[in-house]
Amino acid sequence: MTGEPVKKIVIVGGGSAGWMTAAALANALQGSCEITLIESEEIGTVGVGEATIPPVRQFNARLGIDEPTFLKETGGTFKLGIEFVDWYEIGKSYFHPFGQYGAEFDTVPFYQYWMREYLAGEPTPLDDYSMAWAMARAGRFEHPARDKRLIQSTFDYAYHFDATHYARFLRGYSEARGVQRVEGRVGDVSRDGESGFITSVSLEDGRRFEGELFIDCTGFFGLLIEQTLKTGYEDWSHWLPCDRAVAMPCEASEPPAPYTRSIARRAGWQWRIPLQHRVGNGHVYASAYMEPGEAESELVASLEGTAKGEPRHLRFTTGRRRKFWNGNCVAIGLSAGFMEPLESTSLHLIQYGILRLLALFPDRAMSPLLAEEYNALTSAEYERIRDFLILHYKATARRDSPFWEYVADMQVPDRLAYKMAHFRAHGMIVSDERELFTNPSWIAVYTGQGVLPERAPALSSYRAQVPVAERMKQVRTAMAEAVAAMPAHADFLARYCSSERQ
């Protein structure tokens, strides 16, 4: 026996979170439910989520959005990973690639053989076995090969794109599928006196919109989930102390690189994201160690092209809501929580918040069991991502400023400490189920930031008959030949998805 289905959904807030939610619900519900999105042009959006990770491709594919059209509409470029500069020590960098390291040639994982050879004195860094980095360093791109026997199949990719244009593109997609957009500011929220459920929102001009399911996409303010429902917030700033950012785009001075750069600074870090029509720049910093004016000056001084627009300052507290689904309200995006964009997870958390809602979609009874499962799964995902971000700060040899001294010496969550202990002892990666960042990601940060094991995993020492050195040389040769045959990233974009966005 089924309950009465939800017939009215109200999404409060636009931007990437609101319009991704609207598009996904419209696509899934196929016109059987009235979907209203309320947003105000006066309020605006954060709009700096311009770098992504590979799962975003699945989101677009689920909506039936073809890749060239999406990239043209958003001024997008391809992303093979992230280069981290000065995170371990000033003057040293490493690459976090999308995809695997090397190519498997034995039952022992490739990275374990590399570790054995490296600890024995072989100087070739792990980066040199990443197909994604070989392409990124050369400024080249093509899609991965489908034939798993080819070295060109060992990398993955995501995108850089203009988040504002993406929201606009998804608005068109959503409205074409029946979503009603309403311009205005919410002035009042009504609740049922018995259940506590939200029953309607009223705009400042008096218009009232009723619903059975409400989605809060109002950003940091959390109009429904926090201001109305008083859900509570779990603050993680003692582990991730950066709480401010200043963003400023600039003109491109060179062809767009197919990767993001994260450059560690005195009290935080700076992002550099190349789009077709501009470069996105931002400085994430801890206000306890740096004033806003200093952060802005450092950012402006580092721009590689003429600034396009004035700097925008943002405030945030890293953490999450104590509940993401409370009553008949689900928080998506920044209203659910905030993770600094160090590993480009902002849009991913929106995406999986939406997909999880669809997987647990309620009827009008709003079973608390569904909410409980949603909250448990989402909490675990936020915590896994949190720990991966903390690793970047904890694993550093820098002591050149009070900020870096603090993060290097801080106590970390028990689960992260346990993972780090395993890797230091014998090179083993301890993973949780449903881990977003899989073994290659952890290996990249561990080795790139000086966390090396005392010994290689034991199994790698038993396979004496395997010609490891020869096989590893063959991998490097195959990578070099494959990259040499690929087009330049800029040429690929011009042929495949050239954009006229400004």
PAGU-241186 format. One record per residue (C-alpha): residue in one letter; x, y, z; residue number from 1. Coordinates in steps of 0.25 Angstrom, whole numbers, padded with zeros to 4 digits. Layout:
residu;c1;c2;c3;num
a;X;Y;Z;NUM $
...
REM end
This chain:
residu;c1;c2;c3;num
m;0000;0000;0000;1 $
t;0005;0014;-0004;2 $
g;0003;0027;0002;3 $
e;-0002;0039;-0005;4 $
p;0009;0045;-0014;5 $
v;0015;0058;-0013;6 $
k;0009;0067;-0023;7 $
k;0015;0081;-0020;8 $
i;0030;0084;-0018;9 $
v;0035;0097;-0014;10 $
i;0050;0100;-0016;11 $
v;0055;0113;-0009;12 $
g;0067;0119;-0015;13 $
g;0074;0118;-0029;14 $
g;0088;0117;-0033;15 $
s;0095;0104;-0036;16 $
a;0088;0097;-0025;17 $
g;0074;0101;-0028;18 $
w;0074;0099;-0043;19 $
m;0082;0086;-0042;20 $
t;0071;0081;-0032;21 $
a;0060;0087;-0041;22 $
a;0066;0080;-0054;23 $
a;0068;0067;-0047;24 $
l;0054;0066;-0041;25 $
a;0047;0071;-0054;26 $
n;0054;0060;-0061;27 $
a;0051;0049;-0051;28 $
l;0036;0053;-0048;29 $
q;0033;0055;-0063;30 $
g;0022;0066;-0061;31 $
s;0014;0058;-0050;32 $
c;0018;0068;-0039;33 $
e;0017;0083;-0039;34 $
i;0031;0089;-0036;35 $
t;0033;0104;-0033;36 $
l;0046;0111;-0031;37 $
i;0046;0124;-0024;38 $
e;0059;0133;-0025;39 $
s;0062;0147;-0025;40 $
e;0072;0154;-0034;41 $
e;0074;0164;-0023;42 $
i;0081;0154;-0014;43 $
g;0089;0147;-0025;44 $
t;0098;0135;-0023;45 $
v;0112;0131;-0019;46 $
g;0115;0126;-0033;47 $
v;0129;0122;-0031;48 $
g;0128;0106;-0032;49 $
e;0135;0106;-0045;50 $
a;0144;0093;-0043;51 $
t;0138;0079;-0042;52 $
i;0141;0065;-0041;53 $
p;0138;0053;-0051;54 $
p;0124;0049;-0045;55 $
v;0118;0062;-0050;56 $
r;0118;0056;-0064;57 $
q;0109;0045;-0059;58 $
f;0099;0056;-0054;59 $
n;0099;0063;-0068;60 $
a;0097;0050;-0075;61 $
r;0086;0046;-0066;62 $
l;0079;0059;-0071;63 $
g;0082;0055;-0085;64 $
i;0091;0068;-0087;65 $
d;0102;0065;-0097;66 $
e;0116;0070;-0094;67 $
p;0119;0079;-0105;68 $
t;0106;0087;-0103;69 $
f;0109;0088;-0088;70 $
l;0123;0093;-0090;71 $
k;0119;0103;-0100;72 $
e;0108;0109;-0092;73 $
t;0117;0110;-0079;74 $
g;0130;0114;-0085;75 $
g;0136;0101;-0080;76 $
t;0149;0094;-0081;77 $
f;0154;0080;-0077;78 $
k;0160;0077;-0064;79 $
l;0170;0065;-0062;80 $
g;0173;0068;-0047;81 $
i;0179;0078;-0038;82 $
e;0193;0083;-0037;83 $
f;0197;0086;-0022;84 $
v;0208;0096;-0021;85 $
d;0215;0099;-0008;86 $
w;0206;0090;0001;87 $
y;0217;0081;0006;88 $
e;0229;0091;0005;89 $
i;0231;0104;-0002;90 $
g;0236;0101;-0016;91 $
k;0230;0087;-0017;92 $
s;0218;0083;-0024;93 $
y;0210;0070;-0028;94 $
f;0198;0066;-0036;95 $
h;0185;0059;-0031;96 $
p;0181;0052;-0044;97 $
f;0167;0047;-0048;98 $
g;0170;0033;-0052;99 $
q;0180;0022;-0047;100 $
y;0195;0022;-0047;101 $
g;0202;0014;-0057;102 $
a;0196;0001;-0063;103 $
e;0195;-0012;-0055;104 $
f;0204;-0023;-0060;105 $
d;0203;-0033;-0048;106 $
t;0195;-0037;-0037;107 $
v;0202;-0027;-0028;108 $
p;0196;-0013;-0030;109 $
f;0205;-0003;-0038;110 $
y;0206;0007;-0027;111 $
q;0212;-0004;-0017;112 $
y;0223;-0007;-0027;113 $
w;0226;0008;-0029;114 $
m;0227;0009;-0014;115 $
r;0236;-0003;-0013;116 $
e;0245;0003;-0024;117 $
y;0245;0017;-0018;118 $
l;0248;0013;-0004;119 $
a;0260;0005;-0010;120 $
g;0266;0017;-0017;121 $
e;0259;0018;-0030;122 $
p;0257;0034;-0032;123 $
t;0245;0034;-0042;124 $
p;0234;0041;-0035;125 $
l;0220;0035;-0035;126 $
d;0214;0047;-0043;127 $
d;0222;0042;-0055;128 $
y;0213;0030;-0055;129 $
s;0201;0038;-0056;130 $
m;0195;0038;-0070;131 $
a;0186;0050;-0066;132 $
w;0198;0058;-0061;133 $
a;0206;0055;-0074;134 $
m;0195;0061;-0082;135 $
a;0193;0073;-0073;136 $
r;0207;0076;-0072;137 $
a;0208;0076;-0087;138 $
g;0195;0084;-0089;139 $
r;0188;0073;-0097;140 $
f;0175;0066;-0097;141 $
e;0166;0056;-0103;142 $
h;0155;0046;-0098;143 $
p;0160;0034;-0091;144 $
a;0161;0021;-0099;145 $
r;0150;0011;-0097;146 $
d;0160;-0001;-0100;147 $
k;0165;-0004;-0086;148 $
r;0178;-0010;-0091;149 $
l;0183;0004;-0095;150 $
i;0190;0014;-0086;151 $
q;0180;0025;-0091;152 $
s;0169;0018;-0083;153 $
t;0176;0020;-0070;154 $
f;0171;0034;-0068;155 $
d;0158;0041;-0065;156 $
y;0154;0056;-0066;157 $
a;0144;0066;-0061;158 $
y;0141;0081;-0064;159 $
h;0144;0095;-0061;160 $
f;0132;0104;-0065;161 $
d;0125;0117;-0061;162 $
a;0115;0113;-0050;163 $
t;0106;0125;-0053;164 $
h;0105;0121;-0067;165 $
y;0102;0106;-0063;166 $
a;0091;0111;-0054;167 $
r;0085;0119;-0066;168 $
f;0086;0107;-0075;169 $
l;0079;0098;-0065;170 $
r;0068;0108;-0063;171 $
g;0065;0107;-0078;172 $
y;0065;0092;-0077;173 $
s;0056;0092;-0065;174 $
e;0046;0102;-0070;175 $
a;0045;0094;-0083;176 $
r;0040;0083;-0074;177 $
g;0030;0090;-0066;178 $
v;0037;0097;-0055;179 $
q;0031;0110;-0051;180 $
r;0041;0121;-0047;181 $
v;0036;0132;-0038;182 $
e;0044;0145;-0035;183 $
g;0043;0150;-0021;184 $
r;0048;0150;-0007;185 $
v;0042;0141;0004;186 $
g;0037;0149;0015;187 $
d;0030;0139;0023;188 $
v;0030;0123;0025;189 $
s;0017;0116;0031;190 $
r;0017;0103;0038;191 $
d;0007;0093;0043;192 $
g;0004;0094;0058;193 $
e;0004;0079;0060;194 $
s;0015;0073;0051;195 $
g;0024;0085;0050;196 $
f;0024;0083;0035;197 $
i;0026;0095;0026;198 $
t;0013;0098;0019;199 $
s;0016;0110;0011;200 $
v;0025;0122;0008;201 $
s;0020;0136;0006;202 $
l;0028;0146;-0002;203 $
e;0030;0161;0002;204 $
d;0019;0165;-0008;205 $
g;0009;0156;-0001;206 $
r;0009;0144;-0011;207 $
r;0008;0131;-0004;208 $
f;0013;0117;-0009;209 $
e;0008;0104;-0003;210 $
g;0016;0091;-0004;211 $
e;0017;0077;0002;212 $
l;0032;0076;0000;213 $
f;0042;0088;0002;214 $
i;0056;0089;-0003;215 $
d;0065;0099;0003;216 $
c;0075;0105;-0006;217 $
t;0077;0118;0000;218 $
g;0092;0117;0003;219 $
f;0099;0120;0016;220 $
f;0087;0127;0021;221 $
g;0079;0114;0022;222 $
l;0065;0121;0022;223 $
l;0057;0108;0023;224 $
i;0066;0098;0030;225 $
e;0072;0107;0040;226 $
q;0065;0121;0041;227 $
t;0051;0114;0041;228 $
l;0054;0100;0047;229 $
k;0066;0103;0056;230 $
t;0073;0090;0051;231 $
g;0087;0093;0057;232 $
y;0101;0093;0051;233 $
e;0113;0085;0054;234 $
d;0125;0094;0053;235 $
w;0138;0088;0048;236 $
s;0147;0100;0047;237 $
h;0156;0095;0058;238 $
w;0161;0085;0047;239 $
l;0159;0094;0035;240 $
p;0161;0108;0040;241 $
c;0160;0115;0027;242 $
d;0147;0123;0028;243 $
r;0148;0134;0018;244 $
a;0150;0135;0003;245 $
v;0152;0147;-0007;246 $
a;0149;0143;-0022;247 $
m;0153;0151;-0035;248 $
p;0153;0147;-0049;249 $
c;0163;0152;-0059;250 $
e;0166;0151;-0074;251 $
a;0174;0139;-0079;252 $
s;0188;0142;-0083;253 $
e;0191;0128;-0089;254 $
p;0183;0116;-0094;255 $
p;0175;0109;-0084;256 $
a;0182;0098;-0076;257 $
p;0174;0085;-0074;258 $
y;0176;0085;-0059;259 $
t;0173;0093;-0047;260 $
r;0184;0099;-0038;261 $
s;0184;0101;-0023;262 $
i;0195;0109;-0018;263 $
a;0198;0109;-0003;264 $
r;0199;0123;0003;265 $
r;0203;0129;0017;266 $
a;0189;0127;0023;267 $
g;0182;0118;0013;268 $
w;0182;0116;-0002;269 $
q;0179;0121;-0015;270 $
w;0171;0115;-0027;271 $
r;0173;0117;-0041;272 $
i;0163;0111;-0051;273 $
p;0164;0113;-0066;274 $
l;0151;0115;-0074;275 $
q;0150;0118;-0089;276 $
h;0147;0132;-0087;277 $
r;0154;0136;-0074;278 $
v;0162;0131;-0062;279 $
g;0155;0129;-0048;280 $
n;0164;0133;-0036;281 $
g;0161;0132;-0022;282 $
h;0168;0133;-0008;283 $
v;0163;0124;0003;284 $
y;0169;0128;0016;285 $
a;0167;0128;0031;286 $
s;0163;0141;0037;287 $
a;0170;0138;0050;288 $
y;0183;0139;0043;289 $
m;0180;0149;0032;290 $
e;0172;0162;0030;291 $
p;0163;0163;0018;292 $
g;0171;0174;0012;293 $
e;0183;0166;0012;294 $
a;0176;0154;0006;295 $
e;0171;0163;-0005;296 $
s;0185;0170;-0008;297 $
e;0191;0156;-0009;298 $
l;0181;0151;-0019;299 $
v;0182;0164;-0028;300 $
a;0197;0163;-0028;301 $
s;0196;0149;-0033;302 $
l;0187;0151;-0045;303 $
e;0193;0147;-0058;304 $
g;0184;0155;-0066;305 $
t;0175;0168;-0065;306 $
a;0165;0167;-0054;307 $
k;0150;0166;-0059;308 $
g;0141;0172;-0048;309 $
e;0143;0175;-0034;310 $
p;0147;0166;-0023;311 $
r;0136;0158;-0016;312 $
h;0138;0155;-0001;313 $
l;0131;0142;0005;314 $
r;0130;0137;0019;315 $
f;0127;0123;0023;316 $
t;0129;0113;0034;317 $
t;0133;0099;0030;318 $
g;0123;0089;0035;319 $
r;0110;0083;0033;320 $
r;0095;0084;0038;321 $
r;0092;0074;0049;322 $
k;0081;0069;0040;323 $
f;0080;0071;0025;324 $
w;0066;0066;0024;325 $
n;0057;0071;0035;326 $
g;0042;0069;0034;327 $
n;0038;0072;0020;328 $
c;0050;0081;0017;329 $
v;0063;0076;0010;330 $
a;0075;0085;0010;331 $
i;0083;0084;-0003;332 $
g;0096;0092;-0006;333 $
l;0102;0102;0004;334 $
s;0090;0102;0012;335 $
a;0093;0088;0016;336 $
g;0108;0090;0019;337 $
f;0121;0096;0014;338 $
m;0134;0089;0010;339 $
e;0145;0099;0005;340 $
p;0147;0096;-0010;341 $
l;0160;0090;-0008;342 $
e;0157;0077;-0016;343 $
s;0145;0083;-0024;344 $
t;0134;0076;-0016;345 $
s;0124;0087;-0016;346 $
l;0116;0083;-0028;347 $
h;0118;0068;-0024;348 $
l;0111;0070;-0011;349 $
i;0099;0077;-0018;350 $
q;0099;0066;-0028;351 $
y;0099;0054;-0018;352 $
g;0089;0061;-0009;353 $
i;0079;0062;-0021;354 $
l;0082;0047;-0025;355 $
r;0080;0043;-0011;356 $
l;0067;0050;-0009;357 $
l;0062;0043;-0022;358 $
a;0066;0030;-0017;359 $
l;0059;0032;-0004;360 $
f;0048;0040;-0010;361 $
p;0036;0041;0000;362 $
d;0021;0042;-0001;363 $
r;0013;0052;0007;364 $
a;0015;0045;0020;365 $
m;0029;0048;0020;366 $
s;0034;0036;0027;367 $
p;0044;0039;0038;368 $
l;0051;0026;0034;369 $
l;0054;0032;0020;370 $
a;0060;0045;0026;371 $
e;0068;0037;0036;372 $
e;0075;0029;0025;373 $
y;0077;0041;0017;374 $
n;0083;0048;0028;375 $
a;0092;0036;0032;376 $
l;0097;0035;0018;377 $
t;0100;0049;0016;378 $
s;0107;0051;0029;379 $
a;0116;0040;0026;380 $
e;0119;0046;0012;381 $
y;0122;0060;0018;382 $
e;0131;0054;0029;383 $
r;0139;0045;0019;384 $
i;0141;0058;0010;385 $
r;0145;0066;0022;386 $
d;0156;0056;0026;387 $
f;0162;0056;0012;388 $
l;0163;0071;0013;389 $
i;0169;0071;0027;390 $
l;0180;0062;0021;391 $
h;0185;0073;0012;392 $
y;0187;0082;0024;393 $
k;0192;0072;0034;394 $
a;0202;0066;0024;395 $
t;0212;0078;0023;396 $
a;0226;0081;0026;397 $
r;0223;0096;0026;398 $
r;0226;0104;0039;399 $
d;0228;0117;0032;400 $
s;0215;0124;0038;401 $
p;0206;0123;0050;402 $
f;0195;0117;0041;403 $
w;0204;0105;0036;404 $
e;0209;0103;0050;405 $
y;0195;0101;0055;406 $
v;0190;0092;0045;407 $
a;0202;0083;0045;408 $
d;0201;0081;0060;409 $
m;0186;0080;0062;410 $
q;0179;0067;0066;411 $
v;0171;0061;0055;412 $
p;0159;0052;0055;413 $
d;0161;0038;0060;414 $
r;0158;0031;0047;415 $
l;0168;0040;0039;416 $
a;0179;0037;0049;417 $
y;0176;0022;0047;418 $
k;0177;0023;0032;419 $
m;0190;0031;0033;420 $
a;0196;0021;0043;421 $
h;0193;0010;0033;422 $
f;0200;0017;0022;423 $
r;0212;0021;0030;424 $
a;0214;0007;0035;425 $
h;0213;-0001;0023;426 $
g;0208;0007;0011;427 $
m;0193;0001;0012;428 $
i;0181;0010;0008;429 $
v;0170;0008;0018;430 $
s;0157;0012;0011;431 $
d;0143;0013;0016;432 $
e;0131;0008;0008;433 $
r;0126;0018;-0003;434 $
e;0138;0026;-0002;435 $
l;0138;0038;-0012;436 $
f;0153;0039;-0012;437 $
t;0158;0025;-0015;438 $
n;0172;0020;-0014;439 $
p;0179;0028;-0025;440 $
s;0174;0041;-0018;441 $
w;0180;0037;-0004;442 $
i;0193;0032;-0010;443 $
a;0194;0045;-0017;444 $
v;0193;0054;-0005;445 $
y;0201;0044;0004;446 $
t;0213;0043;-0005;447 $
g;0212;0058;-0010;448 $
q;0212;0063;0004;449 $
g;0223;0055;0010;450 $
v;0215;0044;0017;451 $
l;0223;0032;0012;452 $
p;0223;0018;0018;453 $
e;0234;0011;0027;454 $
r;0233;-0001;0017;455 $
a;0226;-0005;0005;456 $
p;0214;-0014;0006;457 $
a;0219;-0028;0009;458 $
l;0214;-0035;-0004;459 $
s;0222;-0026;-0013;460 $
s;0235;-0033;-0008;461 $
y;0230;-0047;-0011;462 $
r;0230;-0046;-0026;463 $
a;0244;-0046;-0030;464 $
q;0242;-0052;-0044;465 $
v;0234;-0040;-0048;466 $
p;0242;-0030;-0057;467 $
v;0237;-0018;-0049;468 $
a;0248;-0008;-0054;469 $
e;0246;-0012;-0069;470 $
r;0230;-0011;-0068;471 $
m;0231;0002;-0061;472 $
k;0240;0008;-0072;473 $
q;0230;0002;-0082;474 $
v;0219;0010;-0076;475 $
r;0226;0023;-0076;476 $
t;0230;0021;-0091;477 $
a;0215;0017;-0095;478 $
m;0210;0030;-0087;479 $
a;0220;0039;-0094;480 $
e;0217;0033;-0108;481 $
a;0202;0034;-0105;482 $
v;0203;0049;-0101;483 $
a;0211;0053;-0113;484 $
a;0200;0048;-0122;485 $
m;0189;0056;-0115;486 $
p;0184;0070;-0119;487 $
a;0187;0082;-0110;488 $
h;0175;0085;-0101;489 $
a;0172;0098;-0107;490 $
d;0171;0092;-0121;491 $
f;0162;0081;-0116;492 $
l;0153;0092;-0109;493 $
a;0153;0100;-0122;494 $
r;0149;0088;-0130;495 $
y;0139;0081;-0120;496 $
c;0132;0092;-0112;497 $
s;0137;0106;-0115;498 $
s;0129;0116;-0107;499 $
e;0126;0131;-0109;500 $
r;0123;0133;-0094;501 $
q;0128;0146;-0088;502 $
REM end
